[in-house]
Structure formats: structure tokens, C-alpha cells
Amino acid sequence: MYIKICGITKLEQAQSIAQIGANALGFICVSSSPRYIEAMAIAKITSSLDANLDLVGVFLDASMAEICQTVEQAGLNAVQLHGNESPEFCQQLRSQLAHIKPQVKLIKALRVKNQAGLAVAQLFGDVVDVVLLDAYDPHMAGGTGKTLDWQMLREFQPSCDWWLAGGLSPDNVAEAIAMVCPSGVDVSSGVERSAGDKDLSKVEQFMKIALQESSN
């Protein structure tokens, strides 16, 4: 089970979460977010971490130039698109990122509220490495603490890996994994004391439960 801890803002927490065994750390590159962190601050964190981690910049309708510049400045090796980016945008971005560093992982997040949203998610299977399904909220792009309708996801099988996000926590991640069998899980607010401030005991608990359930 692949586990991403998102909304990282603090160096010591990033290092501890990496030691606990997370596969990926997510950094919010959206200035309006309470978990926003500047590229240079991200770089201080990423430069201290093991190279085999996925270090993910999360963007919302940013330009290709901004994304590429941030990837370079911040020492990222993965990009998560959380806005209205099209499959064509994803293809063009992948091509541009290849000029900066090889094999940048590309993740497309979609806020799903019905079956039509799942149909849209299928369109990205051939142009990104991972599709991430998050809960829909009319006012917030992510980190809402809301869950999806997991029943709706039982038959979801895109042509690439997919991760489940949206309101996950140590209390419900086992049920979610058992019900929908995602390739990975992504958590932010469910392991926090406040926005951007992770509770390491909750992170450890979340990861232990997720790994245990996925091995059943």
C-alpha cells in the first residue's frame, strides 16, 4: 500500500514522517491554502530527505512555467494537479518536465461527487502515472476533511494506479481500503493538530493501520 502524507510544512516533521516509512510527502504550492509553503522552504526540506521518496508539489490551475520552475527550485520529483487541468495539459506538462529532470511522477487529482466525475477520471489513465480521487467541495480544492461516497468507487479501475483521498484518518482508513482497494491512500487533515502541523502519533497510527489492512 502506497502512503502519501500531504500538507507538509515543517522540516522536522517531514524527516520524522519519512523515517516512519511514508512513500511520499506532499507540499502545497497554492498560495491561498492554509498549508501553503514557498519553493525555497520546500527545498530546505527536500534536500534533507532520502532520494527514494516521492516529493510531491501540489498545484491548482498553475501555468506550466510556474510548475516547472517550482519543481526545479524546490527539489521535487512529482507533481500533483488539483485544478481543472485537461488530459492535453497533462501530456504537454509531462513533456516539459522531462527537460528538467527525468521521470517526474505526474498525479491528477479529481474531486468526485458522482459517476460523471468517475468517467472524467478514466480519461486521465493514459496520460498520468496516478489518478487521485478526492472529495468534492464547492468552496475548497482539498484538505476538506470530507469523505467520498466509497460505495461509488467499488468498480473503479482506471488504466493506471489510483489513490484514495478525502477525509481519511486512522479511524476510517481500514474500512476505506477494505471497501475500494486503492493502490494508495493520501491523508492530510486526518493526521493534523492544525493546518500544516502533523500529529506524528496519528501519522504512525494511520500508516500502521493502512499497511495492516492492505496485507489482509
N, C-alpha and C positions, 0 to 999 in steps of 0.2 A: 504494500500500500504506500503510495507516494503521498507525502505530507508537506504542505506549504503553510508556513506561518506568515501572515501578511500584516502590513501596517507597522513594520519595524521602524523605530526612531532612535533607539539608544544602543550605543556600541557594546556595552557590557551585556545587555540582554541578547543582542544578536549573537555574540560569542557563546553565551550560555546555551541558547536555543540550538545553535549549530552543534555544540558538544552533546546535547541531549539526543541529537540524531535526526533533526528535520532534514528533508531533502531540498527544501527551497525556502528562502526568505524573500518577502515581498516589500517593496519600498514604494510609497505612494507619491507619484510625481505630478500631482494635481493640486495646484496652489489653494484651491477652495476647500480642500479636505482638512479636517482636524488632525489627520495623520500625515500631512504633507511634510516632506523632508527634501532639502535642496541637494543638488547633484554633488556639490563638494562635501557635504556632510555624509552623503551615501558613500562617497569614495573613501572616506576615513574608515567607515565600517567594512566595506568590501575588501579593502587592502589588507585587513587583518584576518580574513577568513580563508578557509581551505578552498582550493581551486575546484574541488569536485562538487561544490554546492551550486544549485541554480540560484542566481541573484537576479531577482525579477523587478524590473521597473514597471509600475502600473500607470498607464496613460489614459486620458479621456479626451478623445477628439483632438489630439495634438497633431501638429504637422509632422511630416516625415523628417524634415530638417531638425525640428526640436527633439524628436525621439532619438535620431542618430547621434545628435550632439550630446544628449544626456547619457546615452549608453556608453559613449566614449569617455566622457568626463567622470561618470560615476562608477566605472568598472563593472558594468552589468553584463550578464551573458544570456539574459532572457527578457522578453518584452511581453507585457500583458495589455491588450487593448480593451478598454472597458466602455467605449462610447458607441457611436453609430458607424464605425468603420466597415467598409464593404469588403467582400472577398477580393475584389480587384485591388483595393488599397493594401490589403494584407500581402498580396503577391508582389506588388511594387516595393513595399517596405522590406520584405524579405530580401529582394534583390539588392536594395541599397545597404541593408545591414551587412550583407556578405562582403561589401567592400571595406567595412570597418573591422570586423573580426569574423572568423569562420564559425558557422554552426550556432548562431544565436537562436535560442528556442523562441518560438512565436506562439502565444496563447491568445485566443479570442474569448473574452467573457461576454456572456449574453444574459440579460435579465429577463427571465422567463415567467410569464403569467398564464400561458395556455398552450394548447397543442400547436398553434400557429408559430409560437416562439420556438418550439422544438423543431419545427420544419425549417425555420431560418437557420437554426444551429447546424442542421445537416449540411447546409450549403458551404460551411467552412471546413468540413472534414478533410478536403484535399489540398487546402492552401495554408493550413496552420498545423502545428505539432500537437496542440491540445485545445479542446473546447472546454470552457469552464462555465457551468450553469450557476447563476446567482439568482436570488430572489428579486422580484420586481418591486420597485417603489417609485411612485410618481415624482418624488422630490429628491431622492438620494440615489447615487450611482452604485454605491456599495457600502459595506460596513454597517448595514442597517440593523443587523440582529434578527431579521426576518428569515423564516424558512420557506422553501418552495413546497409545492404540493408533491411530495415524494411519490405518491401513487402514480402520478402522471409520467414519472421517469422510468417506470419498471421495464418498458420495452425500448428505451432509448439506447441506440447502438450506432454511434457515428463511425466513420471510417478512420478515425484517429482516436487517441486516448481522450478521456474526458474526466474532468474533476468536478466534484460537487462542492459548492459553497453556499452561503446564505444561512445565517443563524445557527451554525453548528457550534457545539460546546461539548465538554466532557459528559454532559447529561444525555445527549441525544445522538452522538456520533455512531455509537454501536448500532442503534436502530436504523439509522440512515444507511450505513454500509450494508447491513443485512438486507434491507429492502431493495436498494437500487444498484449495488455492486459497481461503484465507480472505480476508475483507475486510480484516482487520488482524491484527497479532501483538502480544502482550503479554509483556514479559520483566521479570524481577526478579532472581532469584538467579543467572541465567546471565551477568549483566554486573556482578557484585559481587566485591569483595575480601572483605567480610564483610557480615552482615545490615545493610542500610541504607547501606552505604558503596560507592558505584558506582565502577567502574573505567572512566574516561572513554574510554580507548582501546578497551576492549571494547564500550562503547556505540556508539562511532563505527563500529567494525568490523561490529557487528550490524546497524546501520541501513544501512550501505553494501551489505552482502550481501542484506538483505531487499529493498531497493529495486531492486537489480540483478536479482534472481530474479523479482520481480513484473513487471518490464518485459519479460521474455523471452517 
